[in-house]
Structure formats: structure tokens, C-alpha cells
């Protein structure tokens, strides 16, 4: 397939950049404090903001750590009890080095304790560069 990657033509999602910049200016980076935006009309709107925040955090070269919260400030998932109630979105700002230090501290440096081990030999097969299938171990 020739041509550009389909998503390359999409405009960058900058809707949450002002919120993220405000959190950076207020000193939230690497503090572990949650920055919460409240007063959104429903779960769907809060989820749209969460997605925009995740994209914005990637643009700022920060790990995406954003989630939807209900009116009480508790994390809210897809199976929300009242999706039409007011919601909010929250995120934390961590530098990639601080996030890596946390992972090493939490696992003791053992990649086997990670939910996903990028260093595993792989149980699944994959395709090589020339398109041949290489079965997993």
C-alpha cells in the first residue's frame, strides 16, 4: 500500500494542551498530585476529554496517565452507574524518567513481574521484515 499513513493527515488534537500547560505551570510535574477537571455534563464528554488529555500528554512527551472520574472524584469506568450524571477527568504528570524509576522500584528490576514483559522471548509468533512468519516459543 503506497501513500501516507491514514492518521498522518489528521489534525493534531490540541484541545487539552491549555489544561496540561496549566498543570505544568502550577508545578504538578512529578509530585504525584492529581489534576482534576470537574463539571463536565456526562460520562461521554469526560471520556472525550480523557482521550484528548492522553494525546496531549504524549505530545508533551509525558506518559499518558488520564482517567474519567465521577462527581465524587472516584475513578469511573465504561460500566458507569449513572452515565448522564456530571463527571470529570483527571490526570497525573510524570516525567518518563520518574515513571521508569517507579517501575523499577515496584518490580525490583525484575521484568518478569511486569504485566507486560517487553524482554520476554515471546509466546506469540511474529512476521520478519521480509514477511515470513516466525513462530513463537
MODELLER restraints for C-alpha pairs under 7 A, 6 or more apart:
rsr = mdl.restraints
at = mdl.atoms
rsr.add(forms.Gaussian(group=physical.xy_distance, feature=features.Distance(at['CA:13:A'], at['CA:52:A']), mean=6.44, stdev=0.5))
rsr.add(forms.Gaussian(group=physical.xy_distance, feature=features.Distance(at['CA:13:A'], at['CA:55:A']), mean=6.86, stdev=0.5))
rsr.add(forms.Gaussian(group=physical.xy_distance, feature=features.Distance(at['CA:14:A'], at['CA:56:A']), mean=6.46, stdev=0.5))
rsr.add(forms.Gaussian(group=physical.xy_distance, feature=features.Distance(at['CA:15:A'], at['CA:52:A']), mean=6.45, stdev=0.5))
rsr.add(forms.Gaussian(group=physical.xy_distance, feature=features.Distance(at['CA:16:A'], at['CA:52:A']), mean=5.75, stdev=0.5))
rsr.add(forms.Gaussian(group=physical.xy_distance, feature=features.Distance(at['CA:16:A'], at['CA:53:A']), mean=5.33, stdev=0.5))
rsr.add(forms.Gaussian(group=physical.xy_distance, feature=features.Distance(at['CA:16:A'], at['CA:56:A']), mean=6.13, stdev=0.5))
rsr.add(forms.Gaussian(group=physical.xy_distance, feature=features.Distance(at['CA:17:A'], at['CA:56:A']), mean=5.77, stdev=0.5))
rsr.add(forms.Gaussian(group=physical.xy_distance, feature=features.Distance(at['CA:23:A'], at['CA:35:A']), mean=6.81, stdev=0.5))
rsr.add(forms.Gaussian(group=physical.xy_distance, feature=features.Distance(at['CA:28:A'], at['CA:93:A']), mean=6.19, stdev=0.5))
rsr.add(forms.Gaussian(group=physical.xy_distance, feature=features.Distance(at['CA:29:A'], at['CA:93:A']), mean=4.77, stdev=0.5))
rsr.add(forms.Gaussian(group=physical.xy_distance, feature=features.Distance(at['CA:29:A'], at['CA:94:A']), mean=5.66, stdev=0.5))
rsr.add(forms.Gaussian(group=physical.xy_distance, feature=features.Distance(at['CA:30:A'], at['CA:93:A']), mean=5.96, stdev=0.5))
rsr.add(forms.Gaussian(group=physical.xy_distance, feature=features.Distance(at['CA:30:A'], at['CA:94:A']), mean=4.74, stdev=0.5))
rsr.add(forms.Gaussian(group=physical.xy_distance, feature=features.Distance(at['CA:30:A'], at['CA:95:A']), mean=6.40, stdev=0.5))
rsr.add(forms.Gaussian(group=physical.xy_distance, feature=features.Distance(at['CA:30:A'], at['CA:98:A']), mean=6.93, stdev=0.5))
rsr.add(forms.Gaussian(group=physical.xy_distance, feature=features.Distance(at['CA:32:A'], at['CA:92:A']), mean=6.40, stdev=0.5))
rsr.add(forms.Gaussian(group=physical.xy_distance, feature=features.Distance(at['CA:33:A'], at['CA:92:A']), mean=6.34, stdev=0.5))
rsr.add(forms.Gaussian(group=physical.xy_distance, feature=features.Distance(at['CA:34:A'], at['CA:90:A']), mean=6.35, stdev=0.5))
rsr.add(forms.Gaussian(group=physical.xy_distance, feature=features.Distance(at['CA:34:A'], at['CA:91:A']), mean=5.68, stdev=0.5))
rsr.add(forms.Gaussian(group=physical.xy_distance, feature=features.Distance(at['CA:34:A'], at['CA:92:A']), mean=5.02, stdev=0.5))
rsr.add(forms.Gaussian(group=physical.xy_distance, feature=features.Distance(at['CA:35:A'], at['CA:90:A']), mean=5.45, stdev=0.5))
rsr.add(forms.Gaussian(group=physical.xy_distance, feature=features.Distance(at['CA:35:A'], at['CA:91:A']), mean=5.45, stdev=0.5))
rsr.add(forms.Gaussian(group=physical.xy_distance, feature=features.Distance(at['CA:35:A'], at['CA:92:A']), mean=6.21, stdev=0.5))
rsr.add(forms.Gaussian(group=physical.xy_distance, feature=features.Distance(at['CA:36:A'], at['CA:88:A']), mean=6.94, stdev=0.5))
rsr.add(forms.Gaussian(group=physical.xy_distance, feature=features.Distance(at['CA:36:A'], at['CA:89:A']), mean=5.82, stdev=0.5))
rsr.add(forms.Gaussian(group=physical.xy_distance, feature=features.Distance(at['CA:36:A'], at['CA:90:A']), mean=4.20, stdev=0.5))
rsr.add(forms.Gaussian(group=physical.xy_distance, feature=features.Distance(at['CA:36:A'], at['CA:91:A']), mean=6.68, stdev=0.5))
rsr.add(forms.Gaussian(group=physical.xy_distance, feature=features.Distance(at['CA:37:A'], at['CA:88:A']), mean=5.38, stdev=0.5))
rsr.add(forms.Gaussian(group=physical.xy_distance, feature=features.Distance(at['CA:37:A'], at['CA:89:A']), mean=5.29, stdev=0.5))
rsr.add(forms.Gaussian(group=physical.xy_distance, feature=features.Distance(at['CA:37:A'], at['CA:90:A']), mean=6.08, stdev=0.5))
rsr.add(forms.Gaussian(group=physical.xy_distance, feature=features.Distance(at['CA:38:A'], at['CA:87:A']), mean=6.37, stdev=0.5))
rsr.add(forms.Gaussian(group=physical.xy_distance, feature=features.Distance(at['CA:38:A'], at['CA:88:A']), mean=4.20, stdev=0.5))
rsr.add(forms.Gaussian(group=physical.xy_distance, feature=features.Distance(at['CA:38:A'], at['CA:89:A']), mean=6.64, stdev=0.5))
rsr.add(forms.Gaussian(group=physical.xy_distance, feature=features.Distance(at['CA:39:A'], at['CA:86:A']), mean=6.03, stdev=0.5))
rsr.add(forms.Gaussian(group=physical.xy_distance, feature=features.Distance(at['CA:39:A'], at['CA:87:A']), mean=6.21, stdev=0.5))
rsr.add(forms.Gaussian(group=physical.xy_distance, feature=features.Distance(at['CA:39:A'], at['CA:88:A']), mean=6.05, stdev=0.5))
rsr.add(forms.Gaussian(group=physical.xy_distance, feature=features.Distance(at['CA:40:A'], at['CA:46:A']), mean=6.10, stdev=0.5))
rsr.add(forms.Gaussian(group=physical.xy_distance, feature=features.Distance(at['CA:40:A'], at['CA:86:A']), mean=5.55, stdev=0.5))
rsr.add(forms.Gaussian(group=physical.xy_distance, feature=features.Distance(at['CA:40:A'], at['CA:87:A']), mean=5.17, stdev=0.5))
rsr.add(forms.Gaussian(group=physical.xy_distance, feature=features.Distance(at['CA:40:A'], at['CA:88:A']), mean=5.45, stdev=0.5))
rsr.add(forms.Gaussian(group=physical.xy_distance, feature=features.Distance(at['CA:41:A'], at['CA:85:A']), mean=6.79, stdev=0.5))
rsr.add(forms.Gaussian(group=physical.xy_distance, feature=features.Distance(at['CA:41:A'], at['CA:86:A']), mean=4.72, stdev=0.5))
rsr.add(forms.Gaussian(group=physical.xy_distance, feature=features.Distance(at['CA:41:A'], at['CA:87:A']), mean=6.34, stdev=0.5))
rsr.add(forms.Gaussian(group=physical.xy_distance, feature=features.Distance(at['CA:42:A'], at['CA:83:A']), mean=5.90, stdev=0.5))
rsr.add(forms.Gaussian(group=physical.xy_distance, feature=features.Distance(at['CA:42:A'], at['CA:84:A']), mean=4.76, stdev=0.5))
rsr.add(forms.Gaussian(group=physical.xy_distance, feature=features.Distance(at['CA:42:A'], at['CA:85:A']), mean=5.38, stdev=0.5))
rsr.add(forms.Gaussian(group=physical.xy_distance, feature=features.Distance(at['CA:42:A'], at['CA:86:A']), mean=4.94, stdev=0.5))
rsr.add(forms.Gaussian(group=physical.xy_distance, feature=features.Distance(at['CA:42:A'], at['CA:87:A']), mean=5.45, stdev=0.5))
rsr.add(forms.Gaussian(group=physical.xy_distance, feature=features.Distance(at['CA:43:A'], at['CA:83:A']), mean=4.92, stdev=0.5))
rsr.add(forms.Gaussian(group=physical.xy_distance, feature=features.Distance(at['CA:43:A'], at['CA:84:A']), mean=6.38, stdev=0.5))
rsr.add(forms.Gaussian(group=physical.xy_distance, feature=features.Distance(at['CA:43:A'], at['CA:87:A']), mean=5.70, stdev=0.5))
rsr.add(forms.Gaussian(group=physical.xy_distance, feature=features.Distance(at['CA:46:A'], at['CA:68:A']), mean=5.97, stdev=0.5))
rsr.add(forms.Gaussian(group=physical.xy_distance, feature=features.Distance(at['CA:46:A'], at['CA:87:A']), mean=6.05, stdev=0.5))
rsr.add(forms.Gaussian(group=physical.xy_distance, feature=features.Distance(at['CA:46:A'], at['CA:88:A']), mean=5.36, stdev=0.5))
rsr.add(forms.Gaussian(group=physical.xy_distance, feature=features.Distance(at['CA:46:A'], at['CA:89:A']), mean=5.57, stdev=0.5))
rsr.add(forms.Gaussian(group=physical.xy_distance, feature=features.Distance(at['CA:47:A'], at['CA:68:A']), mean=5.98, stdev=0.5))
rsr.add(forms.Gaussian(group=physical.xy_distance, feature=features.Distance(at['CA:49:A'], at['CA:89:A']), mean=6.66, stdev=0.5))
rsr.add(forms.Gaussian(group=physical.xy_distance, feature=features.Distance(at['CA:50:A'], at['CA:66:A']), mean=5.69, stdev=0.5))
rsr.add(forms.Gaussian(group=physical.xy_distance, feature=features.Distance(at['CA:50:A'], at['CA:67:A']), mean=5.74, stdev=0.5))
rsr.add(forms.Gaussian(group=physical.xy_distance, feature=features.Distance(at['CA:50:A'], at['CA:68:A']), mean=6.36, stdev=0.5))
rsr.add(forms.Gaussian(group=physical.xy_distance, feature=features.Distance(at['CA:50:A'], at['CA:89:A']), mean=5.87, stdev=0.5))
rsr.add(forms.Gaussian(group=physical.xy_distance, feature=features.Distance(at['CA:53:A'], at['CA:66:A']), mean=6.53, stdev=0.5))
rsr.add(forms.Gaussian(group=physical.xy_distance, feature=features.Distance(at['CA:54:A'], at['CA:64:A']), mean=4.75, stdev=0.5))
rsr.add(forms.Gaussian(group=physical.xy_distance, feature=features.Distance(at['CA:54:A'], at['CA:65:A']), mean=6.60, stdev=0.5))
rsr.add(forms.Gaussian(group=physical.xy_distance, feature=features.Distance(at['CA:54:A'], at['CA:66:A']), mean=6.02, stdev=0.5))
rsr.add(forms.Gaussian(group=physical.xy_distance, feature=features.Distance(at['CA:57:A'], at['CA:63:A']), mean=6.37, stdev=0.5))
rsr.add(forms.Gaussian(group=physical.xy_distance, feature=features.Distance(at['CA:57:A'], at['CA:64:A']), mean=5.40, stdev=0.5))
rsr.add(forms.Gaussian(group=physical.xy_distance, feature=features.Distance(at['CA:58:A'], at['CA:64:A']), mean=6.07, stdev=0.5))
rsr.add(forms.Gaussian(group=physical.xy_distance, feature=features.Distance(at['CA:62:A'], at['CA:94:A']), mean=6.40, stdev=0.5))
rsr.add(forms.Gaussian(group=physical.xy_distance, feature=features.Distance(at['CA:62:A'], at['CA:95:A']), mean=5.66, stdev=0.5))
rsr.add(forms.Gaussian(group=physical.xy_distance, feature=features.Distance(at['CA:62:A'], at['CA:96:A']), mean=6.17, stdev=0.5))
rsr.add(forms.Gaussian(group=physical.xy_distance, feature=features.Distance(at['CA:63:A'], at['CA:94:A']), mean=6.58, stdev=0.5))
rsr.add(forms.Gaussian(group=physical.xy_distance, feature=features.Distance(at['CA:63:A'], at['CA:96:A']), mean=6.26, stdev=0.5))
rsr.add(forms.Gaussian(group=physical.xy_distance, feature=features.Distance(at['CA:65:A'], at['CA:91:A']), mean=5.49, stdev=0.5))
rsr.add(forms.Gaussian(group=physical.xy_distance, feature=features.Distance(at['CA:65:A'], at['CA:92:A']), mean=5.83, stdev=0.5))
rsr.add(forms.Gaussian(group=physical.xy_distance, feature=features.Distance(at['CA:66:A'], at['CA:90:A']), mean=5.59, stdev=0.5))
rsr.add(forms.Gaussian(group=physical.xy_distance, feature=features.Distance(at['CA:66:A'], at['CA:91:A']), mean=4.12, stdev=0.5))
rsr.add(forms.Gaussian(group=physical.xy_distance, feature=features.Distance(at['CA:66:A'], at['CA:92:A']), mean=6.81, stdev=0.5))
rsr.add(forms.Gaussian(group=physical.xy_distance, feature=features.Distance(at['CA:67:A'], at['CA:75:A']), mean=6.80, stdev=0.5))
rsr.add(forms.Gaussian(group=physical.xy_distance, feature=features.Distance(at['CA:67:A'], at['CA:89:A']), mean=5.75, stdev=0.5))
rsr.add(forms.Gaussian(group=physical.xy_distance, feature=features.Distance(at['CA:67:A'], at['CA:90:A']), mean=5.49, stdev=0.5))
rsr.add(forms.Gaussian(group=physical.xy_distance, feature=features.Distance(at['CA:67:A'], at['CA:91:A']), mean=6.38, stdev=0.5))
rsr.add(forms.Gaussian(group=physical.xy_distance, feature=features.Distance(at['CA:68:A'], at['CA:75:A']), mean=5.86, stdev=0.5))
rsr.add(forms.Gaussian(group=physical.xy_distance, feature=features.Distance(at['CA:68:A'], at['CA:76:A']), mean=5.40, stdev=0.5))
rsr.add(forms.Gaussian(group=physical.xy_distance, feature=features.Distance(at['CA:68:A'], at['CA:88:A']), mean=5.90, stdev=0.5))
rsr.add(forms.Gaussian(group=physical.xy_distance, feature=features.Distance(at['CA:68:A'], at['CA:89:A']), mean=4.42, stdev=0.5))
rsr.add(forms.Gaussian(group=physical.xy_distance, feature=features.Distance(at['CA:68:A'], at['CA:90:A']), mean=6.29, stdev=0.5))
rsr.add(forms.Gaussian(group=physical.xy_distance, feature=features.Distance(at['CA:69:A'], at['CA:75:A']), mean=4.38, stdev=0.5))
rsr.add(forms.Gaussian(group=physical.xy_distance, feature=features.Distance(at['CA:69:A'], at['CA:76:A']), mean=4.95, stdev=0.5))
rsr.add(forms.Gaussian(group=physical.xy_distance, feature=features.Distance(at['CA:69:A'], at['CA:87:A']), mean=5.86, stdev=0.5))
rsr.add(forms.Gaussian(group=physical.xy_distance, feature=features.Distance(at['CA:69:A'], at['CA:88:A']), mean=5.05, stdev=0.5))
rsr.add(forms.Gaussian(group=physical.xy_distance, feature=features.Distance(at['CA:69:A'], at['CA:89:A']), mean=5.46, stdev=0.5))
rsr.add(forms.Gaussian(group=physical.xy_distance, feature=features.Distance(at['CA:69:A'], at['CA:90:A']), mean=6.76, stdev=0.5))
rsr.add(forms.Gaussian(group=physical.xy_distance, feature=features.Distance(at['CA:70:A'], at['CA:76:A']), mean=5.72, stdev=0.5))
rsr.add(forms.Gaussian(group=physical.xy_distance, feature=features.Distance(at['CA:70:A'], at['CA:86:A']), mean=6.91, stdev=0.5))
rsr.add(forms.Gaussian(group=physical.xy_distance, feature=features.Distance(at['CA:70:A'], at['CA:87:A']), mean=4.56, stdev=0.5))
rsr.add(forms.Gaussian(group=physical.xy_distance, feature=features.Distance(at['CA:70:A'], at['CA:88:A']), mean=6.14, stdev=0.5))
rsr.add(forms.Gaussian(group=physical.xy_distance, feature=features.Distance(at['CA:71:A'], at['CA:86:A']), mean=5.80, stdev=0.5))
rsr.add(forms.Gaussian(group=physical.xy_distance, feature=features.Distance(at['CA:71:A'], at['CA:87:A']), mean=5.19, stdev=0.5))
rsr.add(forms.Gaussian(group=physical.xy_distance, feature=features.Distance(at['CA:71:A'], at['CA:88:A']), mean=6.94, stdev=0.5))
rsr.add(forms.Gaussian(group=physical.xy_distance, feature=features.Distance(at['CA:107:A'], at['CA:113:A']), mean=5.76, stdev=0.5))
rsr.add(forms.Gaussian(group=physical.xy_distance, feature=features.Distance(at['CA:107:A'], at['CA:114:A']), mean=6.90, stdev=0.5))
rsr.add(forms.Gaussian(group=physical.xy_distance, feature=features.Distance(at['CA:111:A'], at['CA:117:A']), mean=5.66, stdev=0.5))
rsr.add(forms.Gaussian(group=physical.xy_distance, feature=features.Distance(at['CA:122:A'], at['CA:136:A']), mean=5.85, stdev=0.5))
rsr.add(forms.Gaussian(group=physical.xy_distance, feature=features.Distance(at['CA:122:A'], at['CA:137:A']), mean=6.37, stdev=0.5))
rsr.add(forms.Gaussian(group=physical.xy_distance, feature=features.Distance(at['CA:123:A'], at['CA:136:A']), mean=4.92, stdev=0.5))
rsr.add(forms.Gaussian(group=physical.xy_distance, feature=features.Distance(at['CA:123:A'], at['CA:137:A']), mean=5.27, stdev=0.5))
rsr.add(forms.Gaussian(group=physical.xy_distance, feature=features.Distance(at['CA:124:A'], at['CA:135:A']), mean=6.75, stdev=0.5))
rsr.add(forms.Gaussian(group=physical.xy_distance, feature=features.Distance(at['CA:124:A'], at['CA:136:A']), mean=4.46, stdev=0.5))
rsr.add(forms.Gaussian(group=physical.xy_distance, feature=features.Distance(at['CA:125:A'], at['CA:134:A']), mean=5.40, stdev=0.5))
rsr.add(forms.Gaussian(group=physical.xy_distance, feature=features.Distance(at['CA:125:A'], at['CA:135:A']), mean=4.04, stdev=0.5))
rsr.add(forms.Gaussian(group=physical.xy_distance, feature=features.Distance(at['CA:125:A'], at['CA:136:A']), mean=3.96, stdev=0.5))
rsr.add(forms.Gaussian(group=physical.xy_distance, feature=features.Distance(at['CA:126:A'], at['CA:133:A']), mean=5.87, stdev=0.5))
rsr.add(forms.Gaussian(group=physical.xy_distance, feature=features.Distance(at['CA:126:A'], at['CA:134:A']), mean=5.37, stdev=0.5))
rsr.add(forms.Gaussian(group=physical.xy_distance, feature=features.Distance(at['CA:126:A'], at['CA:135:A']), mean=6.53, stdev=0.5))
rsr.add(forms.Gaussian(group=physical.xy_distance, feature=features.Distance(at['CA:127:A'], at['CA:133:A']), mean=4.53, stdev=0.5))
rsr.add(forms.Gaussian(group=physical.xy_distance, feature=features.Distance(at['CA:127:A'], at['CA:134:A']), mean=5.82, stdev=0.5))
rsr.add(forms.Gaussian(group=physical.xy_distance, feature=features.Distance(at['CA:128:A'], at['CA:134:A']), mean=6.76, stdev=0.5))
